[in-house]
Amino acid sequence: MKELRSDTDAADMHAQARHRRGGHDDMAVPPAEFRSYYGRQILKTPVWNWMIAAYLFSGGLSAGSALLAAGADLTGRPQLRRVSRIGALASLLASMYFLVGDLGRPERFHHMLRVAKPSSPMSMGTWILSGYGPGAGAAAVAELMPRRLRRSRIGRLLRWAARPAGLEAAAVAPGVASYTAVLLSQTAVPAWREAHPYLPFIFTGSAAASGAGLGMLLAPVSESGPARRMAVTGAALEVVASRTMERRLGLVGETYTTGKPHTLRKWSEILTVGGAVGAVVSGRRRWAVATSGAALLAGSALQRFGVFEAGVQSTRDPKYVVVPQRARLDAGRPARGDQR
């Protein structure tokens, strides 16, 4: 009996070893499927509130408006330049308000300037904003200056500096539009981390569409040509990148195509595409151009809130953490963050 038991134990050990080596012997117990420890979350849900989503939107709006303002300045469209410059500053101030409101104390932003760390998206984002803000601010102040001060020495200096300041802000604007996407994708949140190849394109396209939407909403129709063209380009980039992300993300893509995030992003796409079509077919009808601009602004805001909600949702189900990691390990690739 002992010899029989020993032979049986040896056979079982041999079968288990073959299974570990990739053999095809049948086992009494099938390979274990994914299980969570008592269904508990692996990651904590982000403590960020709606202010961060609003910060993502307003920062992108500022960047898009700065780009449009520079184009309007170079092509001789003063009203479009004016509303875009003022819009860039107003949305930048709103962005800083939302960011500081989430941080809790204003000096925390200042502390980020003590060091420049290229490997940290937060550090680089702080420096990008610091380089962008003065140019956007100077260009907007030149537009807001009272008429009685325009002929003074300070007024002439501000008007002279407005163009180079606006061009400097426009040069930094793509970084302002996209750095938040890099910041999100460097977190442990699965829906943001796995979407790292696509979020910068979505955010940049969304920023361009929103800046164009503001110009279409507030500027005269006679000067809205650049805003319309920018609206179509930005909307196309945003929608194509968003659809590509949904198709290629696999399991984690469920967080973008189900529940509240799906509803927000579905309406975002409807409004963005509708606004882009309106930019093309609205002609010189003021109400149609303004309505299309408002749709682009709303679509951009919903896109940012949808991405934010998808990230929150992805932390609540452990499968979005474990299953992609196991797939990478089975394919012989290290998990993101483990590369040396």
WOFEN-V319249 format. One line per field, one symbol per residue. burial: + if it has 24 or more other ideal C-beta (glycine too) atoms within 12 Angstrom, else -. A space follows every 50 residues. Layout:
burial = ???
This chain:
burial = ----------------------------------------+++--+-+-- +++++++++++++++++++++++---+-++++++++++++++++++-++- -+------+--+--------+++++++++++++-+++++++++-+----- -------++-+++-++++++-+++++++++++++++++++++++++-+++ +++++++++++++++++++-+-+++++++++++++++++-+++-++--+- ++++++++--++-+++-++-+++++++++--+-----+++++++++++++ +++++++++++++++++++++++++---------------
